[in-house]
Amino acid sequence: MVLRIRNWGENYETHKTRPIKNLRWVNLPNSLDSFGYCQLLEHPDGVAHFGVWCAILQIASKATPRGTLLRKDGQAHTPQSMSIVSRIPAKWFDAAIPRLLQIGWLERSDDPSATQENALPVSTPIDEPENKPVLRNSGADPENCFTDAEFPAEEPAADAQYFKDEFDWLKEHHPLAIHVDKAFRAWQTWVDAGVISKEKLPAIRAGLQRYLDSDLWARGFKASFDKFIADKMWEDEPPPSSEAVERQRGARHSASGSNPDVLWDKTW
């Protein structure tokens, strides 16, 4: 039984980190109002448990596959082994791990070699060159500098504009397009994590229309645009409203069979 970080690929990897063979940092989400964070910190020892969580993330970022708590010899990490690596007393790992499992930040896996669906294991690794690499900040401490190899090229500008245009389309078609900056940050996070791709954009558009046609929306449970993006609500399958059902029936019975504005005539 091996512990691993839940949704490692979505939350802790980006298009910059995936090609890198050996990470020297971790992308740590900065949301301090999430339910999990509040749960963790409400405990009297919550601050210490959060410190353990940060150490676990660092340990998992150096494992193979990333996001799992596996040692280099393929054996599962224990509180004792992680204590040796992190210099944090094992008792704090013993106390924090059950809470992290309960919150859902950690999960158990029966297959140590299995990667998570969203872990996006490292591909096309970048090895260190034989010669000493040129550092970005030559005047800084070499141990804390990054090489050019650790900063892969950004996505092509055309792709970035493509995703921006799709975001703008969703914004224009969502009736509650508020907190647009916050929505765009969430959108970019999903793009960087690979959750949003060109192939998935038609499904996202369809998901927005499905939500606007839902019974939830009709009854006044209207999620704002930023929440729709941040919570990936395009993946939801809410039941349609009665009006949407009638509109669909009307379309099937209309002369063209494709007019969404023709309501079902109950006399047919």
Secondary structure, 3 states (H helix, E strand, C coil): CEEEECCHHHHHCCCCCCCECCCCCCCCCCCCCCHHHHHHHCCCCHHHHHHHHHHHHHHHHCCCCCCECECCCCCECCHHHHHHHHCCCHHHHHHHHHHHHHHCCEEEECCCCCCCCCCCCCCCCECCCCCCCCECCCCCCHHHCCEHHHCCCCCCHHHHHHHHHHHHHHHHHCCCCCCHHHHHHHHHHHHHCCCCCHHHHHHHHHHHHHHHCEHHHHCCCCCCHHHHHHCCHHHCCCCECHHHHHHHHHHHHCCCCCCCCCCCCCCC
